[in-house]
Amino acid sequence: MHHGFYPRGTDRKAKTNAQAQIDLIDAVLGFAGVTDVKAMVDVGCGIGGSSRHVARKFPSAKATGITLSPKQAARANELARAQGLGERATFKVADALKQPFADGAFDLVWSLESGEHMPDKRAFVEELARVAAPNGDGTVVVATWVHRDLAEGEEDLTKKELKLLGKINRAYYLPPWCSGADYRSLFEGAGLTGIKVEDWSPDVAPFWGEVIKTALTPRGVVGLLKAGWGTIKGALAMPLMAKGFKRGLIKFVVITGKTGA
């Protein structure tokens, strides 16, 4: 339930889309300098793929995922139990903007493609920083869709760009967007240090073409029809996302920072 990773200069046909999605998790971990995990919170966990992968990768890790969807949480727990990870990867319904955890509870605070759904980006980042272990022991990492950074003196996106984002927002029920530069400012405001921001748009953009091709297969069409109008509406919006990527309007950025000493 997230993008795949197709590094520039490599043959994207050399691996499956599923492997590309696993590669994205590993690439984000590497970008954030994560070499060990004890306690992870997966904010906006979906059906728990990131949490399960981290639990497998780091035998001492315990992952907790939160989502607003009871169906996602139930499915995530079911998959974790089926894969023998039920004790180390658990999932619950909770609000990312009001997390039910103590301050400093996690050494890895993770959000993969959920930030774009947050209506209050400042509260979102402040909660991520709050639950991260203090004194430099906590790592916060966010991978998310954003719009392009505004140029110096530019007050807003163009009308054409805003129109395209509006169509995407209606299809995916998204709140207003922000930029990678906005996230850097929010990380700084939350007291995080050693902040890095990178644009991985070219590395994930091929995924939209792959998803569109899958959706157009007989199996994909049948799956869409069974899923209902909401899923169909999202599938029909995929070309809009691809257009945004191509125009340089939509960016896929990764942001990480450490808690202050």
VEXMARPA-517297 format. One record per residue (C-alpha): residue number from 1; x, y, z; residue in three letters. Coordinates in pm, 1 decimal, padded with zeros to 6 digits, m for minus. Example, Ala and Ser with C-alpha at 12.3 -4.5 7.8 and 13.67 -1.06 7.14 Angstrom:
residues 2
[1,[01230.0,m00450.0,00780.0],'ALA']
[2,[01367.0,m00106.0,00714.0],'SER']
***
This chain:
residues 261
[1,[00000.0,00000.0,00000.0],'MET']
[2,[00284.4,00238.3,m00080.7],'HIS']
[3,[00521.0,00332.0,m00363.2],'HIS']
[4,[00797.2,00113.2,m00495.9],'GLY']
[5,[01159.5,00221.8,m00521.0],'PHE']
[6,[01330.8,00220.9,m00860.6],'TYR']
[7,[01668.6,00394.1,m00813.5],'PRO']
[8,[01783.9,00613.2,m01099.5],'ARG']
[9,[02014.3,00430.7,m01335.8],'GLY']
[10,[01873.9,00083.4,m01263.6],'THR']
[11,[01645.9,m00137.6,m01470.7],'ASP']
[12,[01301.3,m00110.3,m01313.8],'ARG']
[13,[01190.9,m00425.6,m01496.7],'LYS']
[14,[01455.6,m00628.4,m01316.5],'ALA']
[15,[01235.6,m00670.1,m01008.7],'LYS']
[16,[00872.0,m00711.2,m00918.0],'THR']
[17,[00662.0,m00423.1,m00791.0],'ASN']
[18,[00630.5,m00604.5,m00457.9],'ALA']
[19,[01010.0,m00616.2,m00426.2],'GLN']
[20,[01024.9,m00247.4,m00518.8],'ALA']
[21,[00793.7,m00171.3,m00226.5],'GLN']
[22,[01020.3,m00365.5,00012.0],'ILE']
[23,[01318.8,m00182.2,m00132.9],'ASP']
[24,[01153.1,00149.4,m00051.2],'LEU']
[25,[01126.9,00056.5,00317.5],'ILE']
[26,[01492.9,m00043.4,00325.8],'ASP']
[27,[01596.6,00271.2,00139.3],'ALA']
[28,[01410.9,00491.1,00389.0],'VAL']
[29,[01572.6,00307.1,00680.9],'LEU']
[30,[01912.2,00359.5,00522.0],'GLY']
[31,[01844.5,00727.5,00456.8],'PHE']
[32,[01753.8,00776.8,00822.9],'ALA']
[33,[02065.8,00588.7,00936.2],'GLY']
[34,[01864.9,00323.7,01119.6],'VAL']
[35,[02084.6,00024.8,01206.5],'THR']
[36,[01885.9,m00116.2,01497.6],'ASP']
[37,[01533.9,m00079.5,01634.2],'VAL']
[38,[01397.2,m00155.4,01978.0],'LYS']
[39,[01056.1,00012.3,01970.3],'ALA']
[40,[00890.7,00147.5,01656.8],'MET']
[41,[00564.8,00329.0,01599.8],'VAL']
[42,[00427.4,00309.7,01247.0],'ASP']
[43,[00201.5,00614.9,01212.9],'VAL']
[44,[m00065.2,00562.7,00948.9],'GLY']
[45,[00033.4,00197.6,00923.7],'CYS']
[46,[m00222.9,00078.2,00670.2],'GLY']
[47,[m00215.6,m00300.3,00680.9],'ILE']
[48,[00122.5,m00300.7,00853.5],'GLY']
[49,[00373.7,m00384.0,00582.6],'GLY']
[50,[00645.3,m00152.4,00715.5],'SER']
[51,[00605.2,m00275.8,01072.6],'SER']
[52,[00624.9,m00640.6,00975.0],'ARG']
[53,[00931.3,m00580.7,00760.1],'HIS']
[54,[01111.6,m00393.4,01039.4],'VAL']
[55,[01019.9,m00668.6,01287.9],'ALA']
[56,[01169.7,m00928.4,01055.4],'ARG']
[57,[01478.1,m00720.5,00978.7],'LYS']
[58,[01558.8,m00637.8,01343.6],'PHE']
[59,[01491.2,m00938.9,01571.6],'PRO']
[60,[01486.1,m00722.4,01886.1],'SER']
[61,[01232.9,m00477.9,01743.7],'ALA']
[62,[00878.2,m00439.5,01864.9],'LYS']
[63,[00651.2,m00244.0,01630.6],'ALA']
[64,[00321.6,m00076.8,01706.3],'THR']
[65,[00111.8,00051.9,01418.2],'GLY']
[66,[m00173.5,00300.0,01436.8],'ILE']
[67,[m00444.0,00376.1,01182.0],'THR']
[68,[m00786.8,00536.5,01181.9],'LEU']
[69,[m00930.4,00234.3,01000.9],'SER']
[70,[m01056.5,m00059.2,01212.5],'PRO']
[71,[m01049.4,m00276.1,00900.2],'LYS']
[72,[m00684.4,m00193.6,00834.0],'GLN']
[73,[m00588.3,m00260.9,01196.7],'ALA']
[74,[m00771.0,m00594.4,01195.3],'ALA']
[75,[m00612.0,m00700.6,00868.2],'ARG']
[76,[m00266.1,m00590.8,00987.9],'ALA']
[77,[m00298.6,m00798.4,01306.5],'ASN']
[78,[m00423.6,m01095.3,01105.6],'GLU']
[79,[m00124.3,m01078.9,00870.7],'LEU']
[80,[00120.8,m01038.2,01160.1],'ALA']
[81,[m00016.8,m01347.0,01335.3],'ARG']
[82,[m00010.5,m01547.2,01012.6],'ALA']
[83,[00356.7,m01455.2,00963.7],'GLN']
[84,[00453.4,m01545.4,01319.7],'GLY']
[85,[00498.9,m01182.4,01421.9],'LEU']
[86,[00192.0,m01139.8,01639.7],'GLY']
[87,[00398.9,m01078.0,01953.0],'GLU']
[88,[00627.5,m00817.2,01795.9],'ARG']
[89,[00401.8,m00633.4,01551.1],'ALA']
[90,[00065.6,m00516.4,01680.0],'THR']
[91,[m00182.3,m00267.9,01544.2],'PHE']
[92,[m00455.9,m00050.2,01686.5],'LYS']
[93,[m00698.3,00225.9,01596.5],'VAL']
[94,[m00561.9,00563.7,01708.8],'ALA']
[95,[m00534.8,00924.4,01594.3],'ASP']
[96,[m00192.1,01027.3,01463.8],'ALA']
[97,[m00253.0,01380.2,01592.1],'LEU']
[98,[m00327.6,01255.9,01945.3],'LYS']
[99,[m00123.3,00941.2,01987.2],'GLN']
[100,[m00202.2,00725.0,02292.9],'PRO']
[101,[00163.5,00685.9,02390.3],'PHE']
[102,[00389.7,00830.3,02656.1],'ALA']
[103,[00650.3,01090.3,02571.0],'ASP']
[104,[00969.6,00936.7,02432.5],'GLY']
[105,[00824.6,00587.7,02394.2],'ALA']
[106,[00993.3,00492.0,02063.6],'PHE']
[107,[01343.1,00500.6,01921.5],'ASP']
[108,[01200.9,00486.2,01566.2],'LEU']
[109,[00903.1,00701.9,01474.7],'VAL']
[110,[00796.9,00611.5,01122.7],'TRP']
[111,[00543.9,00753.9,00877.6],'SER']
[112,[00539.9,00618.5,00524.0],'LEU']
[113,[00290.5,00787.9,00292.2],'GLU']
[114,[00051.0,00901.7,00561.7],'SER']
[115,[00162.3,01261.6,00612.0],'GLY']
[116,[m00031.6,01378.8,00307.7],'GLU']
[117,[m00352.4,01269.2,00482.1],'HIS']
[118,[m00289.1,01479.4,00794.0],'MET']
[119,[m00512.1,01789.4,00813.1],'PRO']
[120,[m00279.1,01961.7,01061.0],'ASP']
[121,[00080.9,01908.5,00953.7],'LYS']
[122,[00223.7,02099.3,01251.1],'ARG']
[123,[00034.7,01888.4,01506.6],'ALA']
[124,[00137.1,01577.9,01313.7],'PHE']
[125,[00510.8,01656.2,01330.4],'VAL']
[126,[00490.3,01770.3,01693.5],'GLU']
[127,[00332.1,01436.7,01789.5],'GLU']
[128,[00601.0,01246.2,01600.5],'LEU']
[129,[00868.1,01437.3,01790.9],'ALA']
[130,[00687.9,01398.0,02124.6],'ARG']
[131,[00681.4,01017.7,02115.4],'VAL']
[132,[01042.1,00990.4,01994.4],'ALA']
[133,[01302.3,00889.6,02253.3],'ALA']
[134,[01486.0,01198.6,02386.4],'PRO']
[135,[01853.4,01295.1,02397.8],'ASN']
[136,[01937.6,01191.2,02045.2],'GLY']
[137,[01808.0,00836.3,02089.7],'ASP']
[138,[01496.9,00895.1,01878.0],'GLY']
[139,[01480.2,00900.5,01499.3],'THR']
[140,[01181.5,01047.5,01316.2],'VAL']
[141,[01139.3,00968.8,00948.0],'VAL']
[142,[00857.8,01071.6,00714.9],'VAL']
[143,[00814.1,00978.7,00349.6],'ALA']
[144,[00527.7,01164.7,00191.1],'THR']
[145,[00379.6,01336.9,m00109.8],'TRP']
[146,[00427.1,01713.1,m00115.5],'VAL']
[147,[00398.8,01988.9,m00370.8],'HIS']
[148,[00706.0,02159.9,m00512.3],'ARG']
[149,[00891.5,02417.0,m00305.1],'ASP']
[150,[00788.5,02771.9,m00381.7],'LEU']
[151,[01048.7,02991.8,m00549.5],'ALA']
[152,[01178.0,03301.8,m00374.2],'GLU']
[153,[00909.2,03569.2,m00387.3],'GLY']
[154,[00642.2,03321.1,m00496.7],'GLU']
[155,[00338.8,03334.3,m00266.1],'GLU']
[156,[00150.4,03030.8,m00394.0],'ASP']
[157,[00132.7,02766.9,m00663.3],'LEU']
[158,[m00007.2,02864.2,m01001.7],'THR']
[159,[m00381.4,02842.0,m01067.7],'LYS']
[160,[m00319.4,02551.0,m01303.7],'LYS']
[161,[m00123.5,02364.0,m01037.7],'GLU']
[162,[m00385.7,02429.4,m00771.3],'LEU']
[163,[m00655.9,02300.8,m01006.0],'LYS']
[164,[m00470.1,01972.5,m01061.7],'LEU']
[165,[m00410.0,01926.2,m00688.3],'LEU']
[166,[m00777.3,01998.2,m00624.0],'GLY']
[167,[m00878.7,01712.2,m00852.8],'LYS']
[168,[m00638.1,01476.0,m00677.3],'ILE']
[169,[m00759.0,01586.4,m00334.1],'ASN']
[170,[m01119.0,01511.5,m00424.5],'ARG']
[171,[m01026.0,01165.9,m00554.4],'ALA']
[172,[m00813.5,01068.9,m00253.3],'TYR']
[173,[m00992.0,01273.3,00016.1],'TYR']
[174,[m00674.9,01469.3,00091.9],'LEU']
[175,[m00643.0,01794.3,00290.9],'PRO']
[176,[m00430.6,02084.3,00160.0],'PRO']
[177,[m00074.2,02001.6,00059.6],'TRP']
[178,[00253.7,02144.8,00185.6],'CYS']
[179,[00610.3,02137.0,00051.8],'SER']
[180,[00932.7,01966.6,00152.7],'GLY']
[181,[01061.0,02304.5,00271.1],'ALA']
[182,[00752.3,02334.5,00493.2],'ASP']
[183,[00833.7,01997.1,00650.8],'TYR']
[184,[01190.6,02106.3,00720.6],'ARG']
[185,[01056.2,02410.1,00903.7],'SER']
[186,[00812.3,02194.7,01100.4],'LEU']
[187,[01089.5,01953.1,01200.3],'PHE']
[188,[01302.8,02244.6,01316.7],'GLU']
[189,[01009.4,02391.5,01509.0],'GLY']
[190,[00955.7,02057.0,01684.3],'ALA']
[191,[01315.2,02063.7,01810.8],'GLY']
[192,[01452.9,01792.5,01582.4],'LEU']
[193,[01816.2,01814.6,01473.3],'THR']
[194,[02036.4,01678.9,01195.5],'GLY']
[195,[01745.6,01722.4,00955.8],'ILE']
[196,[01777.4,01586.6,00602.5],'LYS']
[197,[01526.5,01629.5,00320.5],'VAL']
[198,[01558.1,01457.9,m00016.4],'GLU']
[199,[01340.2,01446.7,m00325.7],'ASP']
[200,[01297.1,01087.7,m00440.4],'TRP']
[201,[01035.8,01163.6,m00705.6],'SER']
[202,[01233.7,01016.3,m00997.3],'PRO']
[203,[01296.9,00701.1,m00793.7],'ASP']
[204,[00930.0,00630.7,m00723.2],'VAL']
[205,[00756.3,00785.7,m01026.7],'ALA']
[206,[00775.3,00461.6,m01233.6],'PRO']
[207,[00543.7,00298.1,m00980.0],'PHE']
[208,[00240.4,00486.7,m01112.7],'TRP']
[209,[00285.9,00342.8,m01459.2],'GLY']
[210,[00323.2,m00004.9,m01312.6],'GLU']
[211,[00007.7,00032.4,m01102.2],'VAL']
[212,[m00191.7,00164.4,m01397.3],'ILE']
[213,[m00082.1,m00133.0,m01609.7],'LYS']
[214,[m00185.9,m00373.0,m01332.0],'THR']
[215,[m00524.3,m00203.5,m01295.7],'ALA']
[216,[m00591.6,m00247.7,m01667.5],'LEU']
[217,[m00537.7,m00626.0,m01666.2],'THR']
[218,[m00849.5,m00850.9,m01653.9],'PRO']
[219,[m00767.2,m00943.5,m01293.0],'ARG']
[220,[m00716.1,m00578.6,m01204.8],'GLY']
[221,[m01046.2,m00471.2,m01360.2],'VAL']
[222,[m01236.0,m00746.0,m01176.5],'VAL']
[223,[m01069.2,m00644.2,m00849.8],'GLY']
[224,[m01165.7,m00281.0,m00900.4],'LEU']
[225,[m01526.8,m00371.1,m00972.8],'LEU']
[226,[m01544.1,m00582.7,m00657.4],'LYS']
[227,[m01383.9,m00308.2,m00447.6],'ALA']
[228,[m01649.8,m00051.8,m00532.7],'GLY']
[229,[m01669.8,00307.6,m00648.3],'TRP']
[230,[m01428.1,00453.2,m00393.9],'GLY']
[231,[m01143.7,00233.4,m00517.9],'THR']
[232,[m01240.0,00288.0,m00881.2],'ILE']
[233,[m01235.3,00663.7,m00822.9],'LYS']
[234,[m00884.9,00635.9,m00679.5],'GLY']
[235,[m00767.6,00425.1,m00972.9],'ALA']
[236,[m00904.0,00678.2,m01220.5],'LEU']
[237,[m00701.6,00948.5,m01045.0],'ALA']
[238,[m00371.1,00766.0,m01093.1],'MET']
[239,[m00301.6,00942.4,m01425.6],'PRO']
[240,[m00346.3,01274.5,m01244.6],'LEU']
[241,[m00073.7,01176.5,m00998.6],'MET']
[242,[00148.6,01070.8,m01288.0],'ALA']
[243,[00085.2,01405.7,m01456.1],'LYS']
[244,[00175.3,01590.8,m01138.0],'GLY']
[245,[00501.2,01396.6,m01107.7],'PHE']
[246,[00585.6,01465.3,m01472.4],'LYS']
[247,[00524.2,01838.4,m01437.5],'ARG']
[248,[00738.0,01863.7,m01125.1],'GLY']
[249,[00441.1,01974.7,m00918.5],'LEU']
[250,[00412.8,01662.5,m00704.0],'ILE']
[251,[00720.2,01549.1,m00518.4],'LYS']
[252,[00790.9,01240.6,m00311.4],'PHE']
[253,[01019.4,01353.2,m00032.0],'VAL']
[254,[01183.8,01180.8,00260.5],'VAL']
[255,[01254.3,01381.4,00577.4],'ILE']
[256,[01440.8,01262.3,00883.5],'THR']
[257,[01569.9,01413.6,01204.5],'GLY']
[258,[01693.9,01317.4,01550.1],'LYS']
[259,[01569.8,01428.7,01886.8],'THR']
[260,[01778.6,01701.2,02046.8],'GLY']
[261,[02043.6,01625.2,02306.2],'ALA']
***
